[in-house]
Amino acid sequence: MPYTEVPGTRVPIRMWADPAGVEDAAMQQLRNVSTLPWIKGLAVMPDVHYGKGATVGSVIAMEGAVCPAAVGVDIGCGMSAVRTSLTANDLPGDLSRLRSKIEQAIPVGRGMHDDPVDPGRLHGYPTAGWADFWQRFDGIAEAVKFRQERATKQMGTLGSGNHFVEVCTDSDGAVWLMLHSGSRNIGKELADFHIGAAQKLPHNKGLVDRDLAVFIADTPQMAAYRHDLFWAQEYAQHNRAVMMGLLTDVVRKEFKKAKPVFDPTISCHHNYVAEERYDGMDLLVTRKGAIRAGDGDYGIIPGSMGTGSYIVKGLGNAASFNSASHGAGRRMSRNAARKRFSERDLEEQTRGVECRKDSGVVDEIPGAYKPIEQVIDQQRDLVEVVAKLKQVVCVKG
């Protein structure tokens, strides 16, 4: 769909969603963001909904400033997907063993590895830069440095909430591996520290919302945040890569006779900051619940745990700052979902998927999310569909 512009704001709010369908709290968040003196544009994706700090599904382009709360507390959260040489015919009728093996290999929830994962033991894992990455930990905020041991043991772990590992098939019968996670506890602690630091700065005193506190270019506070931000984004990318290495090792062992091979990984952040140039300006583009969709960029737009996902290719629409949605987007809060739906509803809506069907994941029920097909249809000028995937195994955090 072509975007619509929300009138009465200092900079254009370009929306790839029906403004009438966006809850009032989210619209107010968007209007608040548009008042920031450093902002140069704001794009809103079709999965938009109210979020902590800033609206999920928003792309915020600022010159000389960045808002840490707009990035969110799961810095670098995103997706990875790999197509395999396996087909649906290679999969057993009972997938419970495969799910169990995945859960044994990849800690979920608050779990972590007993010892840090050695990437050198993962088949084909690119270890170049690994030592340098960890050496740069010495430069992060002093308040978080004591978490290094935990950070090393959480590398290659899933987390909780809407994070997941899936085995999927596409419309041609090819088997895909897909996962969703971010920078784990170390990213959250870095985010909390810097959000608090930004809120104390004098230039943020008169903002309409204290969550919109920013760091300004060429200041020590901005330099410190940028260091920690980009380190955490890299941590998130490594975390997904290690998990994918663990996951492919499970698949190799479970399907030894089929001798599976794996295509290159598709990977994309959807809570992050990037330095990009638009209209002759060097901007800091914050995507919270949005992926980069530059011309030819591959991306992943997941649905819920029962509806499937899409592999897409970006069309390079500059009006959206080369962005697209990060998923289906919630249409109700977790608390509302728990009140409305039961375990029986979850069983019905995830029929045919090997996954948890207990009260602990009712808040992730497909009915709590927007229809993924509708979300895709609303951004046909942002991405083209490469493949549609349907999960057969879903491991939830």
Stockholm file with secondary structure:
# STOCKHOLM 1.0

chainA/1-397         MPYTEVPGTRVPIRMWADPAGVEDAAMQQLRNVSTLPWIKGLAVMPDVHYGKGATVGSVIAMEGAVCPAAVGVDIGCGMSAVRTSLTANDLPGDLSRLRSKIEQAIPVGRGMHDDPVDPGRLHGYPTAGWADFWQRFDGIAEAVKFRQERATKQMGTLGSGNHFVEVCTDSDGAVWLMLHSGSRNIGKELADFHIGAAQKLPHNKGLVDRDLAVFIADTPQMAAYRHDLFWAQEYAQHNRAVMMGLLTDVVRKEFKKAKPVFDPTISCHHNYVAEERYDGMDLLVTRKGAIRAGDGDYGIIPGSMGTGSYIVKGLGNAASFNSASHGAGRRMSRNAARKRFSERDLEEQTRGVECRKDSGVVDEIPGAYKPIEQVIDQQRDLVEVVAKLKQVVCVKG
#=GR chainA/1-397 SS CCCEEESSSSSCEEESSCGGGSCHHHHHHHHHHHTCTTEEEEEEEEEEECCSSSCEEEEEEESSEECHHHHCSSTTCEEEEEEEEEEGGGSCSCCHHHHHHHHHHSCCTTCCCSSCCCGGGSTTCCCTTHHHHHHGGGGSCGGGGGGHHHHHHHTTCCCSTTCEEEEEEETTCEEEEEEEECCHHHHHHHHHHHHHHHHTSGGGTTCSCGGGCCEETTSHHHHHHHHHHHHHHHHHHHHHHHHHHHHHHHHHHHTGGGCCCBCCCEEEESEEEEEEEETTEEEEEEEESEEECCTTCEEEEECCTTTCEEEEEECCCGGGTSEEESSSCBSSCHHHHHHHCCHHHHHHHTTTCEECCSGGGGGGCGGGBCCHHHHHHTTTTTEEEEEEEEEEEEEEC
#=GC SS_cons         CCCEEESSSSSCEEESSCGGGSCHHHHHHHHHHHTCTTEEEEEEEEEEECCSSSCEEEEEEESSEECHHHHCSSTTCEEEEEEEEEEGGGSCSCCHHHHHHHHHHSCCTTCCCSSCCCGGGSTTCCCTTHHHHHHGGGGSCGGGGGGHHHHHHHTTCCCSTTCEEEEEEETTCEEEEEEEECCHHHHHHHHHHHHHHHHTSGGGTTCSCGGGCCEETTSHHHHHHHHHHHHHHHHHHHHHHHHHHHHHHHHHHHTGGGCCCBCCCEEEESEEEEEEEETTEEEEEEEESEEECCTTCEEEEECCTTTCEEEEEECCCGGGTSEEESSSCBSSCHHHHHHHCCHHHHHHHTTTCEECCSGGGGGGCGGGBCCHHHHHHTTTTTEEEEEEEEEEEEEEC
//
